[in-house]
Amino acid sequence: MKVCVLLSGGMDSVTAFYDALRHHEVVGCLSFDYGSKHNHREIPFARLHAERQGVPHHTISLGFMNELFASDLLQSGGDIPEGHYAEENMKKTVVPFRNGIMLAVATGYAESVEAEGLVIAAHSGDHAIYPDCREPFMHGMAQAMREGTYARIELLRPFIATDKAGIARRGADLGIDFAETWSCYKGGEIHCGVCGTCVERREAFLLAAVPDPTLYEQTPPLPAAPATP
């Protein structure tokens, strides 16, 4: 199948990209610059991996999200919270309907380059915080993508039932150098080690028993997951 990949430059999407190369013909990759604090750190990795594999890569500007949307992930928002990625305060990093907007744009691109599918790296660990990563949303979006295109574009979500540790293991199996990926929402020179995405990244490598090549500013003990109500 000819597919396009949503490639942010994070460890999930980079793993999904190389996984897609094993199973499909990848005809394009899209990154989105929507004004997050870490776009400038992750997008260069997306471009690196796409170009290395000879796959066309495009960065699409969605600057209106930074101007109009409320989220601490955005440059216009407040400080990035620290702690476990499933804590209630991490909802401050949700960018409203981000995946819906990106998938809509990417679907138009995919049909334009005669692709038949679109790969997104949403995984089970996202479900606690991000409503537009959950399977009910993905199912509805997939139906809209099929019905709204002549090509009946399929939404492929290979990791929807996989956690971050599973992605780390899959990436290791694929030979990915995870030093060439970015997670930290703060977007500094190196990973902070204490924001929700850094905690998730550190925990994933630990649980997967995969060496973590990431340089962190801090590596305090990992916080415990919040109690389930």
N, C-alpha and C positions, 0 to 999 in steps of 0.2 A: 504493500500500500504506500502511496505517496503521502507524506505527512509534513506538517510544520510543527515546530516546537516552541512553546513559550519558554524562553531561556533568559532567566534573570541574572545568572552568574552565581547563584547560591548552590549549595551542595545538592539540594534536591533536584533542581532543574538541570544541573550539569549531569547528574546521574541519569535523569530521564532522557537527556539528549543522547548519551552514549548507549543507553539501553535501546532507544529508538533506532539508532544506527545498526544495531544487531538484528532488528526485526522488520525494518521498513526502509523505504527510500526517503531520506530526509531532504526536502527541497527548499527549506527556508527556516530561519530562526528569527524570532522577534523578541526584543527587549523593550521595556517601557520606562521612560524617564518621566515620572509623575511628581517629582519634587520631594522624594523621600530623603532622609538624612544620609542614606547609604547608597543611593543610586550611583554616585560617582565612584564608589569603591567596587560595586559588584558588576556593573555593565562592562567595564574593560575585560573582566574574566569571561563574560558571555561572548564577547567579540573574539577573544583569544581562542576559545574552544571551537567556535563555529569556523573561523578562518583556518584553523589548523586542520580541520576536516574538509575544507573546501566547500562549505555550505554557506550560501548567501545569508548575511546577517543584517538586520535593520533595527535601528533604535527609533522608536516612535515617541514623540513628545506629547505628554498629557499634562502640561503645566497648569491647566485649569483646575486640576484636582488639588494642587498645592494652594491655589488662590481661593477656592470655594469650599473645600471639604474640611471637616474638623477631625484631626487625628494627630496624636503626638509623634507618629512616625514621620510626618511631613515637616519640612523645614519651617513652615508657618506655625507648627504646633509647639507644645511644651517639651519638657525633658523626657527622654526615654526611661521608662520605669525599669527597675532592677528586681531580680527575684526569679522564682520558678515561672516557666512559660505558661503554666495553666492557672496562675493566680488571677483573681478577679481584676487586679489593676492592669493586667496586660491588655485588657479590652481597649485601653487608651491608644494602643497602637493599630487598632483596626482602621483601615481606610474604607469608608462606606462603599460597598458594592464594587470594590476594586476588580475582583476577578470577573464580574459580569461585564464591566466596561472593557477590560482587556480581551476577554474572549469574543466579545462582539466585534471589536476591531480586527482581531486575529482571524476570525471566521471569514470576514470579507477579503482579507489578504490571502488566506488559504485557497478560497475559491478562485481568486484572480491568478494564482500560480498553478492552478489545476491540481491542487492537493485534494486528497480524499479524507484526510483525518487531521486532527489537531491534538497535540500532546500537552497535557498540563501535569505538573508534578505534585499536586495536592495529595497530602497523606493523612493518615488517621490521627497523628499528633496535632494537626491543625484544628481538629473538630471542636476542641474545648472552647476556643476563643473566636475562631473565624467562621461566621455562618456561611460565607460564600466559598468555603472549602468542603462543606459537608455534602454527603451523597444526595440528599433530597434536592439541594440546589443544583448540584452537578447533573442530576437526572433531568431536571426541568430545563436546564440550559442546553443539555445535549439534544433534547427534543426540539427546542427552538432552533438550534443550529441545523438540525436535519430538515426541518420543515421550512426554514427560511433560505435555503440554498438549492439551486438546481442540482449541485453535486451531492446534496444530502451529506454534508460534512459530518463526520463522526467525531465525537469528543472522546479521546483516549486518556484514561487516568490510571496508569499502570500501578500507582502506589496508593490508591485510595484506601486499601485495606492493609497497608504496610506502615509501620511506625518508622521514626527517624533512624533507629538502630538498624532496622532492616535495609534502609536506604544506604547507610554507611557500609553495611556488608555487601550489598549489591555493587556499590561503587568500587569497593576494594576488589571484588571479583572481576570488574571491568578494567582494572588497572588505573583508575583515576587518581591523579595527584590532588588530594583535597586541599593542599596548600594553594592551589590555583582556583579557589572558590572563596566566596565571602558570605558571612552570615550577620555580623554585628550591626544592629540597628543604629548604633551611635555614629557609625561612619568615620571613625578616627583613623589614625595611621595604622594601628594594629587593632585586633579584636579586644574589646574591653574585658571580656571574660565573665561579666556579671549581669548583663542585660538578659532578657528572656531568651533571645535567640542564641546568645553565647552559651547560656546554661543548657539549652536544648542541644546545641552542637557538642558541648563537652560530654554531656550525659550519653548522647548517641554513640560516640566513639567508645566510651567506657563500656556500655552495655553490649556493643557489638564486638568487643575485644579487637578493635581495629586501632592501630597507632594513630594518634591525633597529631598531625603535622603543624597545627595552628600555633602561632605566637600570640599569647594573651598578655594583657597588662596585669591582670590579676587572676589567680586560680584558687580562690578560697574554697572551702568545702561546698559541694553542691547543695543547694537548698532542697528540702523535702517537698514532694508534691503536696498540694493542698488536699485536705480531706474531702472525700466525695460526700455530698449532702445525702 
